[in-house]
Amino acid sequence: MDVERARELLAAERRELERALGNRGHQDDGEIAGFQEPADVAAELNLDELDDAVAADLQERLEAVERAEKRLATGTYGLSI
């Protein structure tokens, strides 16, 4: 196994995941608080839940990359865990 190549690939994956985590979230439509159509409230709730799920998935993937980087540093990367 090419350790340096593995390190590069993990670093690239880390950067991509960190970028995705930083750019997540839907934009507020700027509507004034007060009465909102129930469908609009439901749509906002759906977007919030979707954003939370995407963020959780990205965070799990980032943690997996961190574990892989630790295994690479200890020389156990690529071995069955």
C-alpha distances in whole Angstrom, upper triangle without the diagonal:
4,6,9,8,8,11,13,13,14,16,18,18,20,22,23,24,26,28,29,30,32,33,34,38,41,44,47,50,52,55,57,57,60,61,58,58,56,54,52,52,50,48,47,46,44,42,42,40,38,37,36,34,32,32,31,28,27,27,25,22,22,22,19,17,19,18,14,14,16,13,11,14,14,11,11,9,8,11,14,16
4,6,5,6,9,10,11,12,14,16,17,18,20,21,23,24,26,27,29,30,32,33,37,40,42,46,48,51,53,56,56,59,60,57,57,56,53,52,51,50,48,47,46,44,42,41,40,38,36,36,34,32,31,31,28,26,26,25,22,22,22,19,17,18,18,14,14,16,14,11,13,15,12,13,11,10,14,17,19
4,5,5,6,9,10,10,12,14,15,16,18,20,21,22,24,26,27,28,30,32,35,38,41,44,47,49,52,54,54,57,58,55,56,54,52,51,50,48,46,45,44,42,40,40,39,36,35,34,33,30,29,29,27,24,24,23,20,19,20,17,15,15,15,12,11,12,11,7,9,11,9,11,9,10,13,16,18
4,5,5,6,9,10,11,12,14,15,17,19,20,21,23,24,26,27,29,30,34,37,39,43,46,48,51,53,53,56,57,55,55,54,52,50,49,48,46,44,44,42,40,39,39,36,34,34,33,30,29,29,27,24,24,24,21,19,20,18,15,16,16,13,11,14,13,10,11,14,12,14,12,13,16,19,21
4,5,5,6,9,10,11,12,14,15,17,18,20,21,23,24,26,27,29,32,35,38,41,44,46,49,51,52,55,56,53,53,52,50,48,48,46,44,42,42,40,38,37,37,34,32,33,31,28,28,28,25,23,23,23,19,18,20,18,14,16,17,13,12,15,14,11,13,16,14,15,12,13,16,19,21
4,5,5,6,9,10,11,12,14,15,16,18,20,21,22,24,26,27,31,34,36,40,42,45,47,50,50,53,54,51,51,50,48,46,45,44,42,40,40,38,36,35,34,32,30,30,28,26,25,25,22,20,20,19,16,15,16,14,11,13,13,9,9,12,11,8,11,13,12,12,9,10,13,16,17
4,6,5,6,9,10,10,12,14,15,16,18,20,21,22,24,26,29,33,35,38,41,43,46,48,48,51,53,50,50,49,47,45,45,43,41,40,39,38,35,34,34,31,29,29,28,25,24,24,22,19,19,19,16,14,15,14,10,11,12,9,7,10,11,8,9,12,12,13,10,12,15,18,18
4,5,5,6,9,10,11,12,14,15,17,18,20,21,23,24,28,31,33,37,39,41,44,47,47,50,51,49,49,48,46,44,44,43,40,39,39,37,34,34,33,31,29,29,28,25,24,24,22,19,20,20,16,15,17,15,12,13,15,12,10,14,14,11,13,16,16,17,14,15,18,21,21
4,5,5,6,9,10,11,12,14,15,17,18,20,21,23,26,29,32,35,38,40,43,45,46,49,49,47,47,46,43,42,41,40,37,36,36,34,32,31,31,28,26,26,25,22,21,22,19,17,18,17,14,13,15,13,10,12,14,11,10,14,14,12,14,17,16,16,13,13,17,19,20
4,5,5,6,9,10,10,12,14,15,16,18,20,21,25,28,30,34,37,39,41,44,44,47,48,45,45,44,42,40,40,38,36,35,34,32,30,29,29,26,24,24,23,20,19,19,17,14,15,14,11,10,12,10,6,9,10,8,7,11,11,10,12,15,15,15,11,13,16,18,18
4,5,5,6,9,10,10,12,14,15,16,18,20,24,27,29,32,35,37,40,42,43,46,47,44,45,44,42,40,39,38,36,34,34,33,30,29,29,27,24,24,24,21,19,20,18,15,15,16,13,11,13,12,8,10,12,10,9,12,14,12,13,16,17,17,14,16,19,21,21
4,5,5,6,9,10,11,12,14,15,17,18,22,25,27,31,33,35,38,41,41,44,45,43,43,42,40,38,38,37,34,33,33,31,28,28,28,25,23,24,23,19,19,20,18,14,15,16,13,11,14,14,10,12,15,13,12,16,17,15,16,20,20,20,17,18,21,23,23
4,5,5,6,9,10,11,12,14,15,16,20,23,26,29,32,34,37,39,39,42,43,40,41,40,38,36,35,34,32,30,30,28,26,25,25,22,20,20,19,16,15,16,14,11,12,13,9,8,11,10,7,10,13,11,11,15,16,14,17,19,19,19,16,16,20,21,21
4,5,5,6,8,10,10,12,14,15,19,22,25,28,31,33,36,38,38,41,42,40,40,39,37,35,35,34,31,30,29,28,25,24,24,22,19,19,19,16,14,15,14,10,10,12,9,6,9,10,7,8,11,11,10,13,15,14,16,19,19,19,16,18,21,22,21
4,6,5,6,9,10,10,12,14,18,21,23,26,29,31,34,36,37,40,41,39,39,39,37,34,34,33,31,29,29,28,25,24,24,22,19,20,20,17,15,17,15,12,12,14,12,9,13,13,10,12,15,14,13,16,18,17,18,22,22,23,20,21,24,25,25
4,6,5,6,9,10,11,12,16,19,21,24,27,29,32,35,35,38,39,36,37,36,34,32,32,31,28,27,27,25,22,22,22,19,17,18,18,14,13,15,13,10,12,14,11,9,13,14,11,13,16,16,15,18,20,19,21,24,24,24,21,22,25,25,25
4,5,5,6,9,10,11,14,17,20,23,26,28,31,33,33,36,37,35,35,34,32,30,30,29,26,24,24,23,20,19,19,17,15,15,14,11,10,11,10,6,8,10,8,6,10,11,9,11,14,14,14,17,19,19,20,23,24,23,20,21,24,24,23
4,5,5,6,9,10,14,17,19,22,25,27,30,32,32,35,37,34,35,34,33,30,30,29,27,25,25,24,21,19,20,18,15,15,16,13,10,12,12,8,9,12,10,8,11,13,11,12,15,16,15,18,20,20,21,24,25,24,22,23,26,27,25
4,5,5,6,9,12,15,17,20,23,25,28,30,31,34,35,33,34,33,31,29,29,28,25,23,24,23,20,19,20,18,15,16,16,13,12,14,14,10,12,14,13,11,15,16,14,15,19,19,18,21,23,23,24,27,28,28,25,26,29,29,28
4,5,5,6,10,13,15,19,21,24,26,29,29,32,33,30,31,30,28,26,26,25,22,21,21,20,16,16,17,14,11,13,13,10,9,12,11,8,10,13,11,10,14,15,14,16,19,19,19,22,24,24,25,28,29,28,25,26,29,29,28
4,6,5,9,12,15,18,21,23,25,28,27,31,32,29,30,29,28,25,24,24,22,19,19,19,16,14,15,13,10,11,12,9,6,9,10,7,8,11,11,10,13,15,14,15,18,19,19,21,24,24,25,27,29,28,25,26,29,29,27
4,6,9,12,13,16,20,21,24,26,26,30,31,29,30,30,28,25,25,25,22,20,20,20,17,15,17,16,12,13,15,12,10,13,14,10,11,15,14,13,15,18,17,17,21,22,21,23,26,26,26,29,31,30,28,29,32,32,31
4,7,9,11,14,17,19,22,24,25,28,29,27,28,28,26,23,23,23,20,18,19,18,15,14,16,14,11,13,14,11,10,14,14,11,13,16,16,15,18,20,19,20,23,24,24,26,28,28,29,32,33,33,30,31,34,34,33
4,7,10,13,16,18,20,23,23,26,27,24,25,25,23,20,20,20,17,15,15,15,11,11,12,10,7,9,11,8,7,11,12,10,12,15,15,14,17,19,19,20,23,24,24,27,29,29,30,33,34,33,30,31,33,33,32
4,7,9,12,15,17,19,19,22,23,21,21,21,19,17,16,16,14,11,12,12,8,8,10,9,6,8,11,9,9,12,14,13,14,17,18,18,20,22,22,23,26,27,28,30,32,32,34,36,37,36,33,34,37,36,34
4,7,9,12,14,17,17,20,21,18,19,19,17,14,14,14,11,9,11,11,7,8,11,10,7,11,13,12,12,15,16,16,18,20,21,21,24,26,26,27,30,31,31,33,35,36,37,40,41,40,37,37,40,39,38
4,6,9,11,14,15,18,19,17,18,19,17,14,14,15,12,10,13,13,10,10,14,13,11,14,16,15,15,19,20,19,21,24,24,24,27,29,29,30,32,34,34,36,38,38,39,42,43,43,40,40,43,42,41
4,5,8,10,11,15,16,14,15,16,15,12,12,14,12,9,12,13,11,11,14,15,13,15,18,18,18,21,22,22,23,26,27,27,29,31,32,32,35,36,37,39,41,41,42,45,46,45,43,44,46,45,44
4,6,9,11,14,14,12,14,15,14,11,12,14,12,10,13,15,12,13,17,17,16,18,21,20,21,24,25,25,26,29,30,30,32,35,35,36,38,40,40,42,44,45,46,48,50,49,46,46,49,48,47
4,6,9,12,13,12,14,17,16,13,13,16,15,12,16,17,15,16,19,20,18,21,24,23,23,26,28,27,28,31,32,32,34,37,37,38,40,42,42,44,46,46,47,50,51,51,48,49,51,51,49
4,6,9,10,9,11,14,14,10,11,15,14,12,15,17,16,16,20,20,20,22,25,25,25,28,29,29,30,33,34,34,36,39,39,40,43,44,44,46,49,49,50,52,54,53,50,51,53,53,51
4,6,9,9,12,15,16,13,13,16,16,14,17,19,18,18,21,23,22,24,27,27,27,29,32,32,32,35,37,36,38,41,41,42,44,46,46,48,50,51,52,54,56,55,52,53,56,55,53
4,7,8,11,13,15,12,11,15,15,13,15,18,18,17,20,22,21,22,26,26,26,28,31,31,31,34,36,36,37,40,41,41,44,45,46,47,50,51,51,53,55,54,52,53,55,54,52
4,6,10,12,14,12,11,15,16,14,16,19,19,19,22,24,23,24,27,29,29,30,33,34,34,37,38,38,40,43,44,44,46,48,49,50,52,53,54,56,58,57,54,55,57,56,54
4,7,9,12,10,10,13,15,14,15,18,19,19,21,23,24,25,27,29,29,31,33,34,35,37,39,39,41,43,44,45,47,49,50,51,53,55,56,57,59,58,55,56,58,56,54
4,6,8,7,7,10,11,11,13,15,16,16,19,20,21,22,25,26,27,29,31,31,32,35,36,37,39,41,42,43,45,47,47,49,51,52,53,55,57,55,53,53,55,54,52
4,5,5,6,9,10,11,13,14,16,17,19,20,21,23,25,26,27,29,31,32,33,35,36,37,39,41,42,43,45,47,48,50,51,53,54,56,57,55,53,53,55,53,52
4,5,5,6,9,10,11,12,14,15,16,18,20,21,23,24,26,27,29,30,31,33,35,36,37,39,41,42,44,45,47,48,50,51,52,54,55,54,51,51,53,51,49
4,5,5,6,9,10,10,12,14,15,16,18,20,21,22,24,26,27,28,30,32,33,34,36,38,39,40,42,43,45,47,48,49,51,53,54,52,49,49,51,49,48
4,5,5,6,9,10,11,12,14,15,16,18,20,21,22,24,26,27,28,30,32,33,35,36,37,39,41,42,43,45,47,48,49,51,52,51,48,48,50,49,47
4,5,5,6,9,10,11,12,14,15,17,18,20,21,23,25,26,27,29,30,31,33,35,36,37,39,41,42,43,45,47,48,50,51,49,47,47,49,47,45
4,5,5,6,9,10,11,12,14,15,16,18,20,21,23,24,26,27,29,30,32,33,35,36,38,39,41,42,44,45,47,48,49,47,45,45,47,45,43
4,5,5,6,9,10,10,12,14,15,16,18,20,21,22,24,26,27,28,30,32,33,34,36,38,39,41,42,43,45,47,48,46,43,43,45,44,42
4,5,5,6,9,10,10,12,14,15,16,18,20,21,22,24,26,27,28,30,31,33,35,36,37,39,41,42,43,45,46,45,42,43,44,43,41
4,5,5,6,9,10,11,12,14,15,17,19,20,21,23,25,26,27,29,30,31,33,35,36,38,39,41,42,44,45,43,41,41,43,41,39
4,5,5,6,9,10,11,12,14,15,17,18,20,21,23,24,26,27,29,30,32,33,35,36,38,39,41,42,44,42,39,39,41,39,37
4,5,5,6,9,10,10,12,14,15,16,18,20,21,22,24,26,27,28,30,32,33,35,36,37,39,41,42,40,37,38,40,38,37
4,5,5,6,9,10,10,12,14,15,16,18,20,21,22,24,26,27,29,30,31,33,35,36,37,39,41,39,36,37,39,37,35
4,5,5,6,9,10,11,12,14,15,17,19,20,21,23,25,26,27,29,30,32,33,35,36,38,39,37,35,35,37,35,33
4,5,5,6,9,10,11,12,14,15,17,18,20,21,23,24,26,27,29,31,32,33,35,37,38,36,33,33,35,33,32
4,5,5,6,9,10,11,12,14,15,16,18,20,21,22,24,26,27,29,30,31,33,35,36,34,32,32,34,33,31
4,6,5,6,9,10,10,12,14,15,16,18,20,21,23,24,26,27,29,30,31,33,35,33,30,31,33,31,29
4,5,5,6,9,10,11,12,14,15,17,19,20,21,23,24,26,27,29,30,32,33,31,29,29,30,29,27
4,5,5,6,9,10,11,12,14,15,17,18,20,21,23,25,26,27,29,31,32,30,27,27,29,28,27
4,5,5,6,9,10,10,12,14,15,16,18,20,21,23,24,25,27,29,30,29,26,27,29,28,26
4,5,5,6,9,10,11,12,14,15,17,18,20,21,23,24,26,27,29,27,24,25,27,25,23
4,5,5,6,9,10,11,13,14,15,17,19,20,21,23,25,26,27,25,22,23,24,23,21
4,5,5,6,9,10,11,12,14,15,16,19,20,21,23,25,26,24,21,22,24,23,22
4,5,5,6,9,10,10,12,14,15,17,18,20,21,23,24,23,20,22,23,23,21
4,5,5,6,9,10,11,12,14,15,17,18,20,21,23,21,18,19,21,20,17
4,5,5,6,9,10,11,12,14,15,16,19,20,21,19,16,17,19,18,17
4,5,5,6,9,10,11,12,14,15,17,19,20,19,16,18,20,20,18
4,5,5,6,9,10,11,12,14,15,17,18,17,15,17,18,18,16
4,5,5,6,9,10,11,12,14,15,16,14,12,13,15,14,13
4,5,5,6,9,10,10,12,14,15,14,11,13,15,16,14
4,5,5,6,9,10,11,13,14,13,12,14,16,17,15
4,5,5,6,9,10,11,12,11,9,12,13,13,11
4,5,5,6,9,10,10,9,6,9,11,12,11
4,5,5,6,9,10,10,8,11,13,15,14
4,5,5,6,9,9,8,12,13,14,13
4,5,5,6,5,5,8,9,11,10
4,5,5,6,5,8,10,13,13
4,6,8,8,12,13,16,15
4,6,8,11,11,14,13
4,6,9,9,12,13
4,6,6,9,9
4,6,8,9
4,7,9
4,6
4
